[in-house]
Amino acid sequence: MKRTIIILILLVIGITVSHAQSATIQLPTIPNPGVPVIVPITITETENLDIVTTMTFIILFNPDVLEFTDLIFPNPNFPEDEWGSALPSPGDLRLIWFHTSAPGQTITPPEVLIEIEFEYFDGCSPLTWDTVTINGSGLNITLIDGSVGCAEQINLWEGTIDENWHNQDNWSFGIVPQGDDAEIPDTGSLYYPVIYESAETDSLFIHPNASLTIAPGGNLTTTGPFINDGTFLIQSDGSGMSGSFIDYGGMTGNGSFEFNRHITNSSLLYDPSAWHFISSPINGLNTNAITDYHVHLWNENNGSWQYIQGVEPCTPANPPVNLDPMEGWSIKLDPDYISNCGFGTGEIIEIQGSEFNSGVYSVTFSNSSGNAWAGWNLHGNPYPCSIDPGLISWPENLNQSIYLWDGRLNTYFTWAGGVGPESIPPTQGFFVNAFGDGTFTFSGDERIHDTENTWFKSEIENLLTLKAFNTENDYYDLTYIRFLEEATTGFDKEWDAYKLLSYTDGVPQIYTSTEDDILSINTKPTTVMVPLAFTSGQSGTFSIETIETSNLVFIILEDLFTGEQIDLLSGNYTFDFTAGDDPNRFVIYFTPVGTIENEENNIRIWSNSNNIIVSSENLLKRDIIIFDMIGKEIIRKPFKSNMNVIQVRQKNTLYIVEVLTANNKTVKKILVK
C-alpha cells in the first residue's frame, strides 16, 4: 500500500554552536491513508544572521521505502521560482535555493523554507543530511537527521554485514548512532560491534549474551544510562595505544566489564620483564589476578619498594593484596612462571569487574622526613580513559607535576604547567611529589579521550623541547626549557618538574639545573643561556636535537668538552660519551654570543684577574648584566663610564655578560681565570 506523506525536515542554525552536530528524531507512526505527516525544513534558531543569498541541501533516503514526488513552497520569501531540485540517483535528493534579486533574504526563525512530498511504501527509511551549504557569514549549523516508518524508538544493532560499529548497514535505522539511544541485542551467530573510531550514544543497552568491544584507538562516550547485561571489553596493544570510555549517565547491569592491558614484549629491546607502572579502571584487581607478575608497592615512608607477591616460585600472596582506585603498582612479568607453575595471566592482564570506575576518587599523599625519596607518592589513573593533567584540581602541599614511567623506553616522562605528555593514559600509574601531607582527588571532570598517547606535543610559547637519543638503539629522553616572566630561577611548583633519572644502561638522560635541583621541565624568566647536562650508564654515541622550538629564533648548543658550537635549528649534534664523565657538559645560548669587540656598538668585553671589564666610547648604554653558569642573574649595574670594572667572586668560572642599549644588546661569554 502506498501512503502519501509530507516530510518537513528540521534544519537548526545557531550562532552559538561551534561545530556541526547531529541527533536523531523519531517521527510518529505512519497515520491512516490520506493523513499527511508534516515535519518542515525549518530554521528554528539564529542570532545575528546576515542576509542569505544561496542554500544547498542534499538529503539521502531509502528509495525502497520512500519515493520523491513533489516540492511545496509555503513561504513567499522563498518562492517556487527560486528553487531547483534534482534526483541524480534514487535516494539522493538535491535542493538548491538561489535568490534572484539582490541583496538576498533575511531569515526570521521559526521559518519554514520548503516542504518535500514523498510516497511511502513500507518499512523504515532514514532521512540523512549529506550536505548543507548556506552562503551567509557567521553561521554554525546543527543538523537533525530523521526517519520515516520506523516503529522502533531505538537504533538497534543488527550486525548483518561485519563487526564495524561505524558501518551504517549494521544498524536498524540505516544510520550509525550519533548521540541517540542504541541497543545491542543478542544476534546469535551474527557479528557483535567493535568501535575503531569515535562513537557517542545517549542511552546504551548491551543485552545478555551480546558484547561490545572498543579497539585500540577507538573511544565511546555515553551521555545517558548505560546498561550492560552482556560483555563490555576495552583493548590495548603493545605500542601503548588503548581504547577509551567515558560515561556521563551512570552504569548498571549484571554483565562483565573488562579492560585488557597489554604489558609484555613492549620494550624496545624486547625485554619481556620490563617494569611498568599500572593502575586499575575497575575496583577489585588483586595479586591473585596477576600471579605471574612481580608486584612492587611504593613505600613513601622509607623511600623504597615493598615486594608484595607470595613465596616463589608458585605461591601467591596470602591474603591477596587489592589495587584500589588511584593507587599505583610497579609490575613486571616473570617469563618462566607459566612454564614452571602451569598457570598465570601472560602477556595481557585481563582486568575484570562489575563496572568501570566513574565519578569521584581520592587517595592520601605524604611527605615523610628522613629519606632521600621523601614526598614521592605513587598513584594511578582510576578511569578507563585518559586524564588531562591540566584539568586536575591540585591540592595544597602537592607540586603540580606528573611523572610517568615508560617501560618501553626505561625512562620517565614528565608534565608540568601544560608542558609534556598531553594526558595520563588509562591503567597508567604515575609519581607525584609532595612537600606536605594531604588528599589527592579526581572528580571525573579530568577525563578525556586521548588514545594516541602523544608523549610530546605542545602549543606553549617560548618553549624549547630537546631530545637526546642513543644512535645505537631506540632509547631517547626529553627535557624542556620554557621562558615565562612570572617564573623564578628556582623551583616553581606550578611550572617545573624534577628530573627522575633512569639507570638502565644505554638510556640517555638529559636535564637542566637550578641551584638545588635537577629538572626535566625548567620554567624561568627570559635569560641568555641555560646549562644543559647529559649522562648515561653506558658509553656510546649519542645525539641531541630539537623537537619543539616555539617562537625561539636562536638556539646554539656549546659542547664545553670540545669547544664546538652548533645551531640546533639547523641540525642535530652528535657526540661520544664515556660512562662516568662529568654530566655538566653543555650550554644552550638563546641570543647571539658576541666577539671580544662588537664593531657596530663599539663595545669590548674582557676579563683581568677577578674583574670583568666592559668598555665603549659611546656612553648611550643602559645596563651591564652578568649571569652565572646556571643562568642566574648575579650582577646588574648601570653603564657609567667609558670603562666599567666589575669584580666577581669566583675565579676559574665562566660568566655570561650582557650589555643593553636602547635598541639592542651585546652578549659575551667570559672565563675569569
Secondary structure, DSSP 4 states (H G I P E B T S, - for coil): --EEEEE--EEEE-TT--S-EEEE-PPPPP-STT------EEE---SSPPPB-EEEEEEE--TTTEEEEEEE---TTS-GGGEEEEEEETTEEEEEEE-SSTT-B---SSEEEEEEEEEE-SS-EEEEEEEEEEESTT--EEEEEEEES---SSEEB--SS-SBTT-GGGBTTSS--BSS-EEE---TTS---EE-SEEEESSEEE-TT-EEEE-TT-EEEE-S-EEESSEEEE-B-TTS-B-EEEESS-EE-SSEEEEEEE-TT-STT--TT--EEE--SSTT-BGGGGTTEEEEEEETTTTEEEE---STTT---SSPPB--TTB-EEEEE-TTHHHHHS----SEEEEEESS---S-EEEEE---SSSTTTTEEEEE--SSSEE-GGG--PPTTB-SEEEEEETTTTEEEEEETTBS-S-B-TTBEEEEEBSS-EEEEE-STTEE--TT--SS----SSEEEEEEEETTSS-EEEEEEEE-TT--SS--TTT-EEPPPP--TT--EEEEE-SS-EEEEEEES--SEEEEEEE-SS-EEEEEEEEE-TT----EEEETTT--EEETTT--EEEEE-TTS-S--EEEESSPPP-SEETTTTEEEEEETTEEEEEES---EEEEEEE-TTS-EEEEEE--SSEEEEE-S-SSEEEEEEEEESS-EEEEEEEE-
